[in-house]
């Protein structure tokens, strides 16, 4: 529970690469309808941020992971609340106002919200957003990418995760060297302490997408790898049927051509048709076809890498 109505918030951004888009997005934080905040950017190298009140913490190292960067910022944060957002995202003006109100309840330790596709993203990035937002891709977790219903969750991505600092200190911060999935580990520690994580669809950030297909699929491969690893190491929140289903599909696609080709082609056609029907009402035929293919390859790439994750011995760097 926080001490006052408008507690100080430390917005923490782990910087990977300082692109022109990053500086452009950073200016958008000035539109926040919440005045009591600071911005803390953690970078491996020296950067200069002009015309914006932001502290820059330099690690002086090479390729420091996001968990390590966030822990460095937590240690020096001046706020009662730490608001985590990625370097390829920016907030809706009401982001903090809508998230902070929930900390009046002592059992709520963290609030997550959707990372929706910005309108200014390019065509291929918009397609990725539509793939994420499809029920046949995002499934029960699609509320992470589009606005869903308010609910309690046990795992949430750190591209939009607002957490009480006292709870972060109790659980030891991120406390890992995972490069991907570090937020799953943090959320598990929060849940184990008896706290709750709330999803609020109005606590919105705008999260730039990777372009369909290659950049996006590289990201999906990493997600699948870490989720597979976490399914065996942290089964409390990662051992769920929905995380295993893409692997079943991937194995089917790999094995069926050698067993029964008609079944394989029939299954492929059925899955493509279902994906097409799920999105065709939202866009034109060309986009629908691309999105449908995107949905299929997402499941295949994720599923294959999930299996790899089950087999690897360690993913900490």
CORHU-V648137 format. One record per residue. N is the residue number from 1. RES is the residue in one letter. OMEGA is omega in radians with two decimals (999 if undefined). Layout:
{{N	RES	OMEGA} {N	RES	OMEGA}}
//
This chain:
{{1	X	-3.11} {2	X	-2.96} {3	X	-3.08} {4	X	-3.04} {5	X	-3.13} {6	X	-3.11} {7	X	3.10} {8	X	-3.13} {9	X	3.03} {10	X	3.10} {11	X	-3.01} {12	X	-3.11} {13	X	3.02} {14	X	-3.04} {15	X	3.09} {16	X	3.10} {17	X	-3.12} {18	X	3.13} {19	X	3.05} {20	X	3.13} {21	X	3.12} {22	X	-3.13} {23	X	3.10} {24	X	3.12} {25	X	-3.11} {26	X	3.12} {27	X	-3.09} {28	X	3.08} {29	X	3.13} {30	X	-3.12} {31	X	-3.13} {32	X	3.08} {33	X	-3.12} {34	X	-2.97} {35	X	-3.01} {36	X	-3.14} {37	X	2.98} {38	X	3.07} {39	X	3.11} {40	X	3.12} {41	X	3.13} {42	X	-3.06} {43	X	3.07} {44	X	-3.13} {45	X	-3.11} {46	X	3.06} {47	X	3.14} {48	X	3.12} {49	X	-3.08} {50	X	2.99} {51	X	3.09} {52	X	-3.13} {53	X	3.14} {54	X	3.04} {55	X	3.10} {56	X	3.09} {57	X	-3.08} {58	X	3.13} {59	X	-3.09} {60	X	-3.13} {61	X	3.10} {62	X	3.05} {63	X	3.02} {64	X	-3.11} {65	X	-3.12} {66	X	3.12} {67	X	3.13} {68	X	3.14} {69	X	-3.13} {70	X	3.12} {71	X	3.06} {72	X	-3.13} {73	X	3.14} {74	X	-3.11} {75	X	-3.11} {76	X	-3.13} {77	X	-3.14} {78	X	-3.08} {79	X	3.02} {80	X	-3.10} {81	X	3.06} {82	X	-3.14} {83	X	-3.09} {84	X	3.11} {85	X	-3.10} {86	X	-3.12} {87	X	3.06} {88	X	-3.13} {89	X	3.04} {90	X	-3.00} {91	X	2.86} {92	X	-3.13} {93	X	-3.10} {94	X	-3.06} {95	X	-3.07} {96	X	-3.14} {97	X	-3.11} {98	X	-3.12} {99	X	-3.00} {100	X	-3.09} {101	X	-3.08} {102	X	-3.10} {103	X	2.97} {104	X	3.12} {105	X	-3.02} {106	X	-3.11} {107	X	3.13} {108	X	-3.11} {109	X	-3.07} {110	X	3.09} {111	X	3.06} {112	X	3.11} {113	X	-3.08} {114	X	2.97} {115	X	-3.02} {116	X	-3.12} {117	X	3.10} {118	X	-3.14} {119	X	-3.08} {120	X	3.09} {121	X	-3.09} {122	X	-3.06} {123	X	-3.06} {124	X	3.05} {125	X	3.07} {126	X	3.10} {127	X	3.08} {128	X	3.10} {129	X	3.12} {130	X	3.05} {131	X	3.11} {132	X	-3.04} {133	X	3.12} {134	X	3.10} {135	X	-3.10} {136	X	3.03} {137	X	-3.14} {138	X	3.12} {139	X	-3.10} {140	X	-3.13} {141	X	-3.10} {142	X	3.09} {143	X	3.08} {144	X	-3.04} {145	X	3.06} {146	X	-3.11} {147	X	3.13} {148	X	3.13} {149	X	3.09} {150	X	-3.07} {151	X	3.01} {152	X	-3.12} {153	X	3.11} {154	X	-3.10} {155	X	3.12} {156	X	-3.10} {157	X	-3.10} {158	X	3.01} {159	X	3.06} {160	X	-3.09} {161	X	-3.09} {162	X	-2.97} {163	X	3.04} {164	X	-3.09} {165	X	-3.13} {166	X	3.10} {167	X	3.09} {168	X	3.13} {169	X	3.13} {170	X	-3.07} {171	X	3.13} {172	X	3.13} {173	X	3.10} {174	X	2.98} {175	X	3.12} {176	X	3.07} {177	X	3.09} {178	X	3.06} {179	X	-2.96} {180	X	-3.13} {181	X	3.13} {182	X	3.12} {183	X	3.07} {184	X	3.13} {185	X	3.11} {186	X	-3.11} {187	X	3.11} {188	X	3.13} {189	X	3.11} {190	X	3.14} {191	X	-3.12} {192	X	3.10} {193	X	3.09} {194	X	3.13} {195	X	3.13} {196	X	3.06} {197	X	-3.08} {198	X	2.99} {199	X	3.09} {200	X	-3.10} {201	X	-3.13} {202	X	3.08} {203	X	-2.93} {204	X	2.84} {205	X	3.11} {206	X	-2.99} {207	X	3.14} {208	X	-3.12} {209	X	2.91} {210	X	-3.10} {211	X	2.99} {212	X	0.31} {213	X	-2.93} {214	X	-3.13} {215	X	-3.14} {216	X	-3.08} {217	X	3.04} {218	X	3.11} {219	X	3.14} {220	X	3.11} {221	X	3.13} {222	X	3.10} {223	X	3.14} {224	X	3.14} {225	X	-3.10} {226	X	3.14} {227	X	3.08} {228	X	3.12} {229	X	-3.12} {230	X	3.14} {231	X	3.12} {232	X	-3.10} {233	X	-3.13} {234	X	-3.05} {235	X	-3.10} {236	X	-3.11} {237	X	-3.07} {238	X	3.14} {239	X	-3.09} {240	X	-3.11} {241	X	-3.06} {242	X	3.11} {243	X	-3.11} {244	X	-3.03} {245	X	3.12} {246	X	3.11} {247	X	3.07} {248	X	3.11} {249	X	-3.12} {250	X	3.11} {251	X	3.10} {252	X	3.13} {253	X	-3.12} {254	X	-3.01} {255	X	-3.03} {256	X	3.12} {257	X	-3.12} {258	X	-3.09} {259	X	-3.07} {260	X	-3.09} {261	X	3.11} {262	X	3.11} {263	X	-3.13} {264	X	-3.12} {265	X	3.08} {266	X	3.13} {267	X	3.11} {268	X	3.13} {269	X	3.14} {270	X	-3.11} {271	X	3.10} {272	X	-3.14} {273	X	3.13} {274	X	3.10} {275	X	-3.14} {276	X	-3.14} {277	X	-3.07} {278	X	-3.06} {279	X	-2.97} {280	X	-3.14} {281	X	-3.06} {282	X	-3.07} {283	X	-3.09} {284	X	-3.03} {285	X	-3.13} {286	X	3.13} {287	X	-3.13} {288	X	3.12} {289	X	3.13} {290	X	3.13} {291	X	3.13} {292	X	3.07} {293	X	3.10} {294	X	3.12} {295	X	-3.11} {296	X	-3.09} {297	X	3.05} {298	X	-3.13} {299	X	-3.12} {300	X	-3.12} {301	X	3.10} {302	X	-3.07} {303	X	3.13} {304	X	-3.11} {305	X	3.02} {306	X	3.11} {307	X	3.08} {308	X	3.13} {309	X	3.09} {310	X	-3.03} {311	X	-3.09} {312	X	-3.09} {313	X	-3.10} {314	X	3.11} {315	X	3.09} {316	X	-3.07} {317	X	999}}
//
